[in-house]
Amino acid sequence: MSIFSRKKIGIDQAFRKKEKLLYEMKMTAGCESGLDVSQVLMFQALHDMYGFGRNRFERMAKKWIDVENNGNDYVLHWFEKLKQEGFSSTRMDKYCETLERLITGNEKDIRIKERVRNMLAGGIVVMMITLYEDYGFRRKRIEAIQRKLNDYAYLIKKEDVSIWQFMECLYRECGITIPTLEEYRNDPDPRRRQEHAEELMIYGPLDQKRVKYDAHGKQVAS
């Protein structure tokens, strides 16, 4: 084998390694986005419809420990259980399809698109089973929550409201800090940063001191 051939193989390997890294980064970012979006919209629906706040949201988050310990088998089991209580797979598919397109944009890789849809769906199933087991939600409320989630997805698709505005609402009204919202609000580009600030102004001027919570999640005087 010539020296030139060895160099060529080395370069090919480097490019393959780079492509794999980029793919993994896109996959991770897409999955995190899918999960974040589902959590935000579920929390928003519960806040709007049933007055859920920070304390109950934090308790709901603990359900993810079961997923981490038991993997996807638990999620599939919960999904089948929820369908018996009116959880619609058709409605969930529509929700995931709408939001996946908004998250992945022009992405052509089917694996990434499918993984994002799975994370969107998985996030909803985990939170729904928590509502079922810990808060007594049954058919009527489960169906109502699903309809609300699809309404939110439609509004985002039509650009009547943005996911950032939902995040801002949860921050202002429930004291929930979402890292991606902070990154969005503090965009390094001055022009985009101003546009983002104007988009979030529907909640009034940002007052960092207005909402404070102690270590147990209870609101304290600012």
N, C-alpha and C positions, 0 to 999 in steps of 0.2 A: 504494500500500500504506500502510495507517495505521500510526502509531507502535505501537499495541497489537499489530498483527499482527507487526511486526518483533520486538517483545519476546517474543511467543509462540514465534516460530521460534527465537529465541535460547535460551529456556528448554528447548524440545524438544531442541535440539542439545546443551545441557548435560547433560540427562538421558541422552541416547543415549551421550554420551561417558563418563558415569559408569557406565552399564550395560556398556559395552565394557571399561572398566578393570576393573570387578568380575569380568566374565567372564574376562578375561586372567589376573587374579590367581587365580581359582578353577582355571583350566586349568593354570597353572604349579604351583600348590600340589598339585593332583592328580597331575600328572606326576612331580613330585619325590617325592611320597609313594609312588607306584607303584614307582619305581626304587629308592628306599630300602628298601622292604619286600622286594623281590626280592633285592637284594644281601644284606640281613641274613639272610634265610632260606637263601639259597645258602651264605653263609659259615658259618652255624650247621650246616648239613647236612655240609659238608666238614670242619668242626672235629669234629663228633660221630662221623662215619663213618671219616675218614681222617687225623685229627690235623692238619689244615691250621692254620697260624697266621699271624701278622701278615706275615711275609716273603712267603709265597706269595700272600696276599691282595693285597699291594701290587703284586706282579708281574702279577696278574690284572687289576688296575685299569687297567694300561697299554693293554689291548685297546681301551678306549674311545677312544683316539686314532684308531684305524682308523675307528671309527664317525663321529667328528667330521669326519674327512677325506673319507670316502666316502659318508656318508649311509645311508639305509635300505636301499639296494640290497645293501650288504654283509650286513646282518642277514637279509634274505630269502634270499640265497645260502647263508648259514650254516645257516639253518633247514632248507632242503632237504637240505643235506649231513648234518645231524644226524638227519633222519628215516630216512636210510639206515642209521644206526647204532642204531636202536631208539627214537629220541626220538619220543614220542607226542603228536601234535597234540590228540587228544581229552583226554588227561590234562592238557595245558597249558591248554586251554580251560576245563576244570573249575577248575583252580588260579586262573586269572585271574578267572573269574566269581565265585568265592567271595570272593577278596580285594578285588575291585573294589567289591562291595557294602559291605564293611566300611569301605573308604576313602571312598567317595562318600556313603554313608548314604542320605539322602532326596533326593539330587540327581536332578532330572528331565531335565536337559539330556543328550541322547543323545551329543552330541559330546564332552562332558567324560568321560562314562562310558567311551566307546569309546577315548578317548585314554589314560585310566588303564589300561585293559586292554592297550593296545598297549605301554605302558611296562613293565607287569608282565611281559609276554611277552618284549619286547625285552631287558630286563635278564637274564632267564634264558638266552636264546639267546646273548647275548654271552659270558656266563660259561661256558656249556656248550661253546662252540666253543673257548674258551681251554683248558678241561680236555681237550678232544679233541686239539688241536694241540700244546699245550705239555706236557701231563702224561700223554698216552697213554691217556686214558679211552676205552673202547669200549662196545659194546652193554650188557654186564652192568652196568657201573658207571653208565652213563648212565641206564639204566632204574631202577637202585637209587636214584640221586639224585632222579629225578623222583618216585618213590613217596614218598621222605622229604619232599620239598617239599609234596606233597599232604597228607601226614600233618600237617605243621606247619600248613597252611592250615585243616585240619579242626579242630585243637586250638584255634586262634585263634577260629574261628567259634563253637565250643562254649564259649569263654571258660575253657577249662582252663588256658591260658597266654596271655600277652599279647605283642604284638610288642615292648613295652618290656622285658619279661623276657628275650627273646632278645637285644635290644640290650645289656642289662646283662651278660649272660653273655659276649658278645664283648668288652665292655670289661674285665671282670674277668679273663677267661682269656686274652685275646689282645692286650689293650692297644689296642683299636680305639676311638677316640673318635668318637661320632656326635652332631653338633650338636643334632638334635631330641631326643635322650635328655637332654642337658643342660637343654634348655628344659622338658622334661617333669618332670625331677627338681627344678627350681627354679621351679615354678609360683608365680606371685605370690600366689595365694590360699592362706593358711595351712592351711585344711582340706584342700584338694585336695593340697597339697604333702605333708601328713602321710599321706594315703591312698596317694599314689604311693610314698612312702618305705616304707610297710608292704608294698606290692605287691612291691617290689624286695628286701625283706629276706631272701628265700629264698637270697640269695648272701652273707648275713652283713652286718655293719656295713661301710659304705663306708670304704675306706682308700685315699686318694688316693696314698699313698706306696708302696703295695705293689708296683705294677708300673711300671717305668720303662724307656724305650727311648732309645737314642742316635739320632743323625741318620741312621744306616743301618738303623734298625729292629731292632737287636739289643738284647736285654734286658740291663740293667745292674743292679748291686746298688743297692738303695734305701737 
